[in-house]
Amino acid sequence: MTQRRGAAGRRWAVTTAAVLPVIGALLISAPAHADPDEPRSGQEPNIEQVEPGAPMPVPSGAFGYLATRSATLWLAGQQPADRIEALPVPPQYRLANRALAEQMDRELTAAVRTPGACVQIIIDPQSSSGNLFDYGVWSIDREYCPAS
């Protein structure tokens, strides 16, 4: 199944407790250990497939990063979805971490399998859901990606 692109449909609200460890997880080199009682995102059979598209608009006051192709491939090699999902967070934040991990995995997979594609990450501190930040991760078609 191919997911339709849209600004509202693929933006995940992440709580304060989940946001800060995510940033650290992308920067560390050793993966964390997963909770053995929680299923891993790679074990779910019906993960939606997305296709790269145009960059998403960055809201006023938000931070947007459009990665190069080489930065996208490097990030994919770091297995950020596994690290995000494996972060030791309180039980009430596990679902938010899993949702962000699954979105990261879908979008990176789409960008890696599409020649020349990259990813866009938007961090919006003006969350409408009561969280500290909203995170968005999208795969972007190569015509919009910066040169590596």
DRENMI-878965 format. One record per residue: y, z, x of N, C-alpha, C in turn; residue in one letter. Coordinates in Angstrom, 1 decimal. Each point is the difference from the previous one (the first is absolute). Layout:
! residues N
NODE|n_y|n_z|n_x|ca_y|ca_z|ca_x|c_y|c_z|c_x|residu
NODE|Y|Z|X|Y|Z|X|Y|Z|X|a
...
! end
This chain:
! residues 148
NODE|n_y|n_z|n_x|ca_y|ca_z|ca_x|c_y|c_z|c_x|residu
NODE|-1.2|0.0|0.8|1.2|0.0|-0.8|1.2|0.0|0.9|m
NODE|1.0|-0.8|-0.3|1.2|-0.1|0.7|1.1|0.8|-0.8|t
NODE|0.7|0.9|0.7|1.0|0.8|-0.6|1.3|-0.8|0.0|q
NODE|0.8|0.1|-1.1|1.3|-0.7|-0.1|1.0|0.8|0.8|r
NODE|0.9|-0.7|0.6|1.1|0.6|0.8|1.1|0.5|-1.0|r
NODE|0.5|1.1|0.3|1.1|0.6|-0.8|0.5|1.3|0.6|g
NODE|1.3|0.1|-0.1|0.7|1.2|0.6|-0.5|1.3|-0.6|a
NODE|-0.2|0.0|-1.3|-0.4|1.3|-0.6|-1.5|0.3|0.1|a
NODE|-0.8|-1.0|0.1|-1.5|0.2|-0.1|-0.6|0.5|1.3|g
NODE|0.5|-0.1|1.1|-0.7|0.4|1.2|0.8|1.0|0.9|r
NODE|0.7|0.9|-0.6|0.7|1.0|0.7|-0.6|1.3|-0.3|r
NODE|-0.3|0.8|1.0|-0.7|1.3|-0.2|0.9|1.1|0.3|w
NODE|0.1|0.9|-0.9|0.8|1.2|0.3|-0.9|1.0|0.7|a
NODE|0.6|0.5|1.1|-0.8|0.9|0.9|0.8|1.3|0.1|v
NODE|-0.7|1.1|-0.1|0.6|1.3|0.1|0.4|0.3|1.4|t
NODE|0.9|1.0|0.1|0.5|0.4|1.3|-1.1|0.4|0.9|t
NODE|-1.0|0.7|-0.5|-1.1|0.5|0.9|-0.8|-1.2|0.5|a
NODE|0.0|-1.1|-0.8|-0.8|-1.2|0.4|0.8|-0.9|0.9|a
NODE|1.3|0.0|-0.1|0.9|-1.0|0.7|0.0|0.3|1.5|v
NODE|0.3|1.2|0.3|0.2|0.3|1.5|-1.3|-0.2|0.8|l
NODE|-1.2|0.5|-0.5|-1.2|-0.3|0.7|-0.3|-1.5|0.1|p
NODE|0.4|-0.8|-0.9|-0.3|-1.5|0.0|0.7|-0.6|1.2|v
NODE|1.3|0.4|0.2|0.8|-0.5|1.1|-0.7|0.4|1.3|i
NODE|-0.4|1.3|0.1|-0.7|0.4|1.2|-1.3|-0.7|0.2|g
NODE|-0.7|-0.2|-1.0|-1.4|-0.7|0.1|0.1|-1.4|0.5|a
NODE|1.1|-0.7|-0.3|0.2|-1.3|0.5|0.4|0.0|1.5|l
NODE|0.4|1.1|0.5|0.5|0.1|1.4|-1.0|0.6|0.9|l
NODE|-1.0|0.7|-0.5|-1.0|0.7|0.9|-1.1|-1.0|0.3|i
NODE|-0.7|0.3|1.1|-1.1|-1.0|0.3|-1.4|0.5|-0.3|s
NODE|-0.2|1.2|-0.3|-1.3|0.5|-0.4|-0.1|0.2|-1.5|a
NODE|-1.1|-0.6|-0.6|-0.1|0.1|-1.5|-0.4|1.4|-0.4|p
NODE|0.5|0.4|-1.1|-0.3|1.3|-0.6|-1.4|-0.1|-0.6|a
NODE|-0.6|1.2|-0.3|-1.3|0.0|-0.6|0.1|0.1|-1.5|h
NODE|-0.7|-0.8|-0.8|0.0|0.0|-1.4|-0.7|1.1|-0.6|a
NODE|0.4|0.4|-1.2|-0.7|1.0|-0.8|-1.3|-0.6|-0.5|d
NODE|-1.2|0.6|0.4|-1.2|-0.7|-0.4|-0.3|0.0|-1.5|p
NODE|0.7|0.8|-0.8|-0.2|0.1|-1.4|0.8|-1.1|-0.7|d
NODE|1.0|-0.7|0.7|0.8|-1.0|-0.7|-0.5|-1.4|0.4|e
NODE|-0.1|-0.9|-1.0|-0.4|-1.4|0.3|1.1|-0.7|0.8|p
NODE|-0.5|-0.9|0.9|1.0|-0.7|0.8|0.4|-1.3|-0.8|r
NODE|1.2|-0.5|0.3|0.5|-1.1|-0.7|-0.8|-1.3|0.2|s
NODE|-0.7|-0.1|1.2|-0.8|-1.2|0.3|-1.3|0.0|-0.8|g
NODE|-0.3|1.1|-0.7|-1.3|0.1|-0.7|0.2|-0.4|-1.5|q
NODE|1.2|-0.3|-0.4|0.3|-0.3|-1.4|-0.2|-1.5|-0.2|e
NODE|-0.9|-0.4|-0.9|-0.4|-1.4|-0.1|1.1|-1.0|-0.5|p
NODE|0.9|0.4|-0.8|0.9|-0.9|-0.7|1.5|0.1|0.5|n
NODE|0.2|-0.1|1.3|1.3|0.1|0.6|0.7|-1.4|-0.4|i
NODE|1.2|0.1|-0.5|0.7|-1.2|-0.4|0.4|-0.8|1.3|e
NODE|0.0|-1.3|-0.1|0.4|-0.8|1.0|1.4|-0.5|-0.3|q
NODE|0.9|0.0|1.0|1.4|-0.4|-0.1|0.2|-1.2|0.9|v
NODE|1.1|-0.7|-0.3|0.4|-1.2|0.8|1.4|0.3|0.5|e
NODE|0.2|-0.4|1.3|1.4|0.2|0.5|1.0|-0.8|-0.8|p
NODE|1.2|0.5|-0.1|1.1|-0.7|-0.7|1.3|0.3|0.6|g
NODE|1.1|-0.2|-0.7|1.3|0.2|0.5|0.3|1.5|0.2|a
NODE|0.9|0.3|0.9|0.3|1.4|0.2|0.6|0.7|-1.2|p
NODE|-0.2|1.3|-0.2|0.5|0.7|-1.1|1.5|0.4|0.3|m
NODE|0.8|0.1|-1.0|1.4|0.4|0.3|0.0|1.5|0.4|p
NODE|0.9|0.3|1.0|0.1|1.4|0.5|1.1|0.6|-0.8|v
NODE|-0.3|1.1|-0.8|1.1|0.6|-0.8|1.0|0.6|0.9|p
NODE|1.2|0.1|-0.5|1.1|0.6|0.7|-0.4|1.5|0.4|s
NODE|0.2|0.3|1.3|-0.3|1.4|0.4|-1.4|0.1|0.5|g
NODE|-0.9|-1.0|-0.2|-1.4|0.0|0.5|-0.1|-0.6|1.4|a
NODE|-1.0|0.2|0.7|-0.3|-0.5|1.3|-1.1|-1.1|-0.2|f
NODE|0.2|-1.2|0.5|-1.0|-1.1|-0.1|-0.3|-0.5|1.4|g
NODE|-1.3|-0.2|0.2|-0.4|-0.6|1.3|-0.9|-1.2|-0.3|y
NODE|0.4|-1.1|0.6|-0.9|-1.2|-0.1|-0.6|-0.2|1.4|l
NODE|-1.3|0.2|0.1|-0.7|0.0|1.3|-0.2|-1.5|0.5|a
NODE|-0.1|-0.2|1.2|-0.4|-1.2|0.6|-1.5|-0.2|-0.2|t
NODE|-0.5|-1.2|0.2|-1.4|-0.2|-0.2|-0.8|0.9|1.1|r
NODE|0.5|0.0|1.2|-0.7|0.8|1.0|0.0|1.5|-0.3|s
NODE|1.1|0.5|-0.6|0.1|1.4|-0.4|-0.9|0.3|-1.1|a
NODE|-0.1|-1.0|-0.9|-1.0|0.1|-1.2|-1.4|0.1|0.5|t
NODE|-0.4|-0.9|0.9|-1.3|0.1|0.6|-0.3|1.2|0.7|l
NODE|1.0|0.5|0.8|-0.2|1.3|0.7|-0.2|1.1|-1.0|w
NODE|0.8|0.1|-1.1|-0.1|1.0|-0.9|-1.3|0.0|-0.7|l
NODE|-0.5|-1.2|-0.4|-1.3|-0.1|-0.6|-1.1|0.5|0.9|a
NODE|0.1|-0.2|1.3|-1.0|0.5|1.0|0.0|1.5|0.1|g
NODE|1.1|0.7|-0.4|0.1|1.4|0.1|-0.7|0.7|-1.2|q
NODE|-0.5|-0.8|-1.0|-0.6|0.5|-1.2|0.8|1.1|-0.7|q
NODE|1.2|-0.3|-0.4|0.9|1.0|-0.6|-0.6|0.5|-1.3|p
NODE|-0.6|-0.8|-0.8|-0.5|0.4|-1.3|-1.1|1.2|0.2|a
NODE|-0.8|-0.2|1.0|-1.0|1.1|0.3|0.7|1.3|0.4|d
NODE|1.0|-0.2|0.8|0.7|1.2|0.4|0.8|0.7|-1.1|r
NODE|0.6|-0.8|-0.8|0.8|0.6|-1.1|-1.0|0.7|-1.0|i
NODE|-1.1|-0.6|-0.3|-0.9|0.6|-0.9|-0.7|1.2|0.6|e
NODE|-0.1|0.1|1.3|-0.7|1.1|0.6|1.0|1.2|0.3|a
NODE|1.2|-0.1|-0.3|1.0|1.0|0.3|-0.4|1.3|-0.7|l
NODE|0.0|1.1|0.7|-0.3|1.3|-0.7|1.2|0.5|-0.8|p
NODE|-0.1|-0.3|-1.3|1.1|0.4|-0.9|-0.6|0.8|-1.1|v
NODE|0.8|0.8|-0.7|-0.5|0.8|-1.2|-0.6|-0.9|-1.0|p
NODE|-1.0|0.5|-0.8|-0.7|-0.8|-1.0|0.9|-0.8|-0.9|p
NODE|1.2|0.5|-0.4|0.8|-0.6|-0.9|0.7|-1.3|0.6|q
NODE|-0.1|-0.2|1.3|0.6|-1.1|0.6|-1.0|-1.1|0.5|y
NODE|-1.3|0.3|-0.2|-1.0|-1.0|0.4|0.0|-1.3|-0.7|r
NODE|0.3|0.1|-1.3|0.1|-1.3|-0.8|1.2|-0.8|0.5|l
NODE|1.1|0.6|0.3|1.2|-0.8|0.5|-0.3|-0.6|1.3|a
NODE|-0.7|0.8|0.9|-0.4|-0.6|1.3|-0.9|-1.1|-0.2|n
NODE|-1.0|0.1|-0.8|-1.0|-1.0|-0.3|0.7|-1.3|-0.5|r
NODE|0.9|0.2|-0.9|0.7|-1.2|-0.6|0.8|-0.7|1.0|a
NODE|0.7|0.7|0.9|0.8|-0.6|1.1|-1.0|-0.7|0.9|l
NODE|-1.1|0.7|0.4|-1.0|-0.6|0.9|-0.5|-1.3|-0.6|a
NODE|-0.4|0.0|-1.2|-0.5|-1.2|-0.7|1.0|-1.2|0.0|e
NODE|1.3|0.4|-0.3|1.0|-1.1|0.0|0.2|-0.5|1.4|q
NODE|0.0|0.9|1.0|0.2|-0.5|1.4|-1.2|-0.9|0.4|m
NODE|-1.2|0.4|-0.4|-1.2|-0.8|0.4|0.1|-1.4|-0.7|d
NODE|0.3|0.0|-1.3|0.1|-1.3|-0.7|1.0|-0.9|0.6|r
NODE|1.2|0.5|0.3|1.1|-0.8|0.5|-0.2|-0.5|1.4|e
NODE|-0.5|0.9|0.9|-0.4|-0.4|1.4|-1.1|-1.0|0.0|l
NODE|-1.0|0.2|-0.8|-1.1|-1.0|-0.1|0.5|-1.4|-0.4|t
NODE|0.9|0.0|-1.0|0.6|-1.3|-0.4|0.8|-0.6|1.1|a
NODE|0.8|0.8|0.7|0.8|-0.5|1.1|-0.8|-0.5|1.2|a
NODE|-1.1|0.7|0.3|-0.8|-0.4|1.2|-0.8|-1.2|-0.3|v
NODE|-0.5|-0.2|-1.2|-0.8|-1.2|-0.4|0.8|-1.2|-0.2|r
NODE|1.3|0.1|-0.2|0.9|-1.1|-0.2|0.7|-0.4|1.3|t
NODE|-0.2|-1.1|0.6|0.6|-0.4|1.2|1.5|0.1|0.0|p
NODE|0.5|0.8|1.0|1.5|0.1|0.1|0.6|1.1|-0.9|g
NODE|-0.7|0.5|-0.9|0.6|1.0|-0.9|0.3|1.3|0.7|a
NODE|0.8|0.9|-0.7|0.4|1.3|0.6|0.1|1.0|-1.2|c
NODE|0.4|1.2|0.3|0.2|1.0|-1.0|1.4|0.5|0.0|v
NODE|0.4|0.4|-1.2|1.3|0.6|-0.2|-0.3|1.5|-0.5|q
NODE|0.8|0.9|0.5|-0.1|1.4|-0.4|1.4|0.4|-0.4|i
NODE|0.1|0.6|-1.2|1.2|0.5|-0.5|-0.1|1.5|-0.3|i
NODE|0.9|0.8|0.5|0.0|1.5|-0.2|1.3|0.3|-0.8|i
NODE|-0.1|0.4|-1.2|1.1|0.3|-0.9|0.2|1.5|-0.2|d
NODE|1.0|0.6|0.5|0.2|1.4|-0.3|0.5|0.3|-1.4|p
NODE|0.3|-1.0|-0.7|0.6|0.2|-1.4|-1.2|-0.1|-1.0|q
NODE|-1.0|0.9|0.1|-1.1|-0.1|-0.8|0.3|0.4|-1.5|s
NODE|-0.5|-0.8|-0.9|0.3|0.3|-1.4|-1.1|1.0|-0.6|s
NODE|-1.0|0.2|0.8|-1.2|0.8|-0.5|0.1|1.5|0.4|s
NODE|1.0|0.4|0.7|0.1|1.4|0.5|-0.6|0.2|1.3|g
NODE|-0.5|-1.0|0.7|-0.5|0.1|1.3|1.2|-0.2|1.0|n
NODE|-0.3|0.4|1.3|1.0|-0.2|1.0|0.3|-1.4|0.3|l
NODE|-1.1|-0.9|0.1|0.1|-1.4|0.3|-0.9|-0.8|-0.9|f
NODE|0.4|-1.3|-0.2|-0.9|-1.0|-0.5|-0.4|-0.9|1.2|d
NODE|-1.2|-0.3|0.2|-0.5|-0.9|1.0|-0.4|-1.3|-0.7|y
NODE|0.3|-1.1|0.6|-0.6|-1.3|-0.4|-0.5|-0.8|1.2|g
NODE|-1.1|-0.6|-0.1|-0.6|-0.8|1.0|-0.4|-1.3|-0.6|v
NODE|0.5|-1.1|0.6|-0.3|-1.4|-0.6|-0.4|-0.9|1.1|w
NODE|-0.9|-0.9|-0.3|-0.3|-1.1|0.9|1.0|-1.2|-0.3|s
NODE|0.5|-0.5|1.1|1.0|-1.0|-0.1|-0.4|-1.4|0.6|i
NODE|0.3|-1.0|-0.7|-0.4|-1.4|0.5|0.7|-0.3|1.3|d
NODE|-0.6|-0.8|0.8|0.5|-0.3|1.3|1.4|-0.6|0.1|r
NODE|0.3|-0.7|-1.0|1.4|-0.7|0.0|1.1|1.1|0.0|e
NODE|-0.3|1.2|-0.4|1.0|1.1|0.0|-0.1|0.9|1.2|y
NODE|-1.0|-0.1|0.8|-0.3|1.0|1.1|0.8|-0.3|1.2|c
NODE|0.5|1.0|0.7|0.8|-0.2|1.2|-0.9|-0.5|1.1|p
NODE|0.6|-0.7|1.0|-0.8|-0.5|1.1|-0.6|1.2|0.8|a
NODE|-1.2|-0.2|0.5|-0.7|1.0|0.8|0.6|0.1|1.4|s
! end
